[in-house]
Amino acid sequence: MSRRFCFALDLKDDPALIDEYRKYHENIWPEITQSLKGCGIEDLEIYLLGMRMFTIMEVSQSFSFEKKAKADEQNPKVQASEQLMWRFQ
Protein backbone atom coordinates (compact mmCIF):
# COMPACT_ATOMS: atom_id res chain seq x y z
CA MET A 1 0.00 0.00 0.00
CA SER A 2 1.40 3.38 -0.95
CA ARG A 3 1.14 6.68 0.86
CA ARG A 4 0.41 10.09 -0.63
CA PHE A 5 1.94 13.45 0.22
CA CYS A 6 0.81 16.78 -1.20
CA PHE A 7 2.81 20.00 -1.21
CA ALA A 8 2.26 23.54 -2.43
CA LEU A 9 4.73 26.35 -2.98
CA ASP A 10 4.83 29.61 -4.84
CA LEU A 11 7.15 30.26 -7.70
CA LYS A 12 8.46 33.76 -8.24
CA ASP A 13 5.83 36.01 -9.74
CA ASP A 14 7.62 36.35 -13.07
CA PRO A 15 5.96 34.90 -16.20
CA ALA A 16 9.32 34.43 -17.99
CA LEU A 17 10.75 32.45 -15.05
CA ILE A 18 7.59 30.35 -14.77
CA ASP A 19 7.79 29.56 -18.48
CA GLU A 20 11.44 28.55 -18.08
CA TYR A 21 10.50 26.40 -15.07
CA ARG A 22 7.89 24.58 -17.18
CA LYS A 23 10.43 23.93 -19.93
CA TYR A 24 12.88 22.34 -17.48
CA HIS A 25 10.13 19.95 -16.40
CA GLU A 26 9.35 18.88 -19.96
CA ASN A 27 12.69 17.03 -20.07
CA ILE A 28 13.59 15.90 -16.59
CA TRP A 29 17.17 14.68 -16.22
CA PRO A 30 17.22 10.85 -16.07
CA GLU A 31 19.35 10.97 -12.91
CA ILE A 32 16.56 12.86 -11.16
CA THR A 33 13.98 10.25 -12.17
CA GLN A 34 16.33 7.49 -10.97
CA SER A 35 16.83 9.30 -7.67
CA LEU A 36 13.09 9.62 -7.10
CA LYS A 37 12.31 6.00 -7.93
CA GLY A 38 15.35 4.73 -6.02
CA CYS A 39 14.08 6.29 -2.80
CA GLY A 40 10.60 4.81 -3.05
CA ILE A 41 8.74 7.57 -4.87
CA GLU A 42 6.37 5.61 -7.08
CA ASP A 43 4.64 8.52 -8.81
CA LEU A 44 5.05 12.28 -8.79
CA GLU A 45 2.72 14.80 -10.38
CA ILE A 46 3.25 18.56 -10.58
CA TYR A 47 0.47 21.01 -11.31
CA LEU A 48 0.89 24.71 -11.83
CA LEU A 49 -1.89 27.25 -11.30
CA GLY A 50 -0.56 30.72 -11.93
CA MET A 51 2.52 30.88 -9.76
CA ARG A 52 1.34 28.26 -7.24
CA MET A 53 2.85 24.81 -7.73
CA PHE A 54 1.21 21.68 -6.34
CA THR A 55 3.07 18.40 -6.06
CA ILE A 56 1.38 15.07 -5.38
CA MET A 57 3.73 12.27 -4.45
CA GLU A 58 2.85 8.59 -4.10
CA VAL A 59 5.45 6.71 -2.09
CA SER A 60 6.11 3.16 -0.95
CA GLN A 61 5.85 2.14 2.67
CA SER A 62 9.65 2.16 2.90
CA PHE A 63 9.95 5.80 1.79
CA SER A 64 11.55 8.18 4.28
CA PHE A 65 12.07 11.92 3.87
CA GLU A 66 15.23 11.60 5.97
CA LYS A 67 16.70 8.85 3.77
CA LYS A 68 15.78 10.81 0.64
CA ALA A 69 17.50 13.94 1.98
CA LYS A 70 20.67 12.00 2.82
CA ALA A 71 20.74 10.36 -0.61
CA ASP A 72 20.19 13.73 -2.28
CA GLU A 73 23.11 15.26 -0.39
CA GLN A 74 25.39 12.61 -1.93
CA ASN A 75 24.06 12.95 -5.48
CA PRO A 76 25.78 15.74 -7.48
CA LYS A 77 23.09 15.76 -10.19
CA VAL A 78 20.31 16.16 -7.62
CA GLN A 79 22.29 18.96 -5.98
CA ALA A 80 22.68 20.70 -9.36
CA SER A 81 18.97 20.35 -10.05
CA GLU A 82 18.01 21.66 -6.60
CA GLN A 83 20.30 24.65 -7.02
CA LEU A 84 18.75 25.39 -10.41
CA MET A 85 15.16 25.08 -9.13
CA TRP A 86 15.76 27.49 -6.23
CA ARG A 87 16.09 30.19 -8.86
CA PHE A 88 12.37 29.84 -9.58
CA GLN A 89 11.08 29.57 -6.02
C-alpha positions as CSV (number, residue, x, y, z in Angstrom):
1,M,0.0,0.0,0.0
2,S,1.4,3.4,-0.9
3,R,1.1,6.7,0.9
4,R,0.4,10.1,-0.6
5,F,1.9,13.5,0.2
6,C,0.8,16.8,-1.2
7,F,2.8,20.0,-1.2
8,A,2.3,23.5,-2.4
9,L,4.7,26.3,-3.0
10,D,4.8,29.6,-4.8
11,L,7.1,30.3,-7.7
12,K,8.5,33.8,-8.2
13,D,5.8,36.0,-9.7
14,D,7.6,36.3,-13.1
15,P,6.0,34.9,-16.2
16,A,9.3,34.4,-18.0
17,L,10.7,32.5,-15.1
18,I,7.6,30.4,-14.8
19,D,7.8,29.6,-18.5
20,E,11.4,28.6,-18.1
21,Y,10.5,26.4,-15.1
22,R,7.9,24.6,-17.2
23,K,10.4,23.9,-19.9
24,Y,12.9,22.3,-17.5
25,H,10.1,19.9,-16.4
26,E,9.4,18.9,-20.0
27,N,12.7,17.0,-20.1
28,I,13.6,15.9,-16.6
29,W,17.2,14.7,-16.2
30,P,17.2,10.9,-16.1
31,E,19.3,11.0,-12.9
32,I,16.6,12.9,-11.2
33,T,14.0,10.3,-12.2
34,Q,16.3,7.5,-11.0
35,S,16.8,9.3,-7.7
36,L,13.1,9.6,-7.1
37,K,12.3,6.0,-7.9
38,G,15.4,4.7,-6.0
39,C,14.1,6.3,-2.8
40,G,10.6,4.8,-3.1
41,I,8.7,7.6,-4.9
42,E,6.4,5.6,-7.1
43,D,4.6,8.5,-8.8
44,L,5.1,12.3,-8.8
45,E,2.7,14.8,-10.4
46,I,3.2,18.6,-10.6
47,Y,0.5,21.0,-11.3
48,L,0.9,24.7,-11.8
49,L,-1.9,27.2,-11.3
50,G,-0.6,30.7,-11.9
51,M,2.5,30.9,-9.8
52,R,1.3,28.3,-7.2
53,M,2.8,24.8,-7.7
54,F,1.2,21.7,-6.3
55,T,3.1,18.4,-6.1
56,I,1.4,15.1,-5.4
57,M,3.7,12.3,-4.4
58,E,2.8,8.6,-4.1
59,V,5.5,6.7,-2.1
60,S,6.1,3.2,-1.0
61,Q,5.9,2.1,2.7
62,S,9.6,2.2,2.9
63,F,10.0,5.8,1.8
64,S,11.5,8.2,4.3
65,F,12.1,11.9,3.9
66,E,15.2,11.6,6.0
67,K,16.7,8.9,3.8
68,K,15.8,10.8,0.6
69,A,17.5,13.9,2.0
70,K,20.7,12.0,2.8
71,A,20.7,10.4,-0.6
72,D,20.2,13.7,-2.3
73,E,23.1,15.3,-0.4
74,Q,25.4,12.6,-1.9
75,N,24.1,13.0,-5.5
76,P,25.8,15.7,-7.5
77,K,23.1,15.8,-10.2
78,V,20.3,16.2,-7.6
79,Q,22.3,19.0,-6.0
80,A,22.7,20.7,-9.4
81,S,19.0,20.3,-10.0
82,E,18.0,21.7,-6.6
83,Q,20.3,24.6,-7.0
84,L,18.8,25.4,-10.4
85,M,15.2,25.1,-9.1
86,W,15.8,27.5,-6.2
87,R,16.1,30.2,-8.9
88,F,12.4,29.8,-9.6
89,Q,11.1,29.6,-6.0
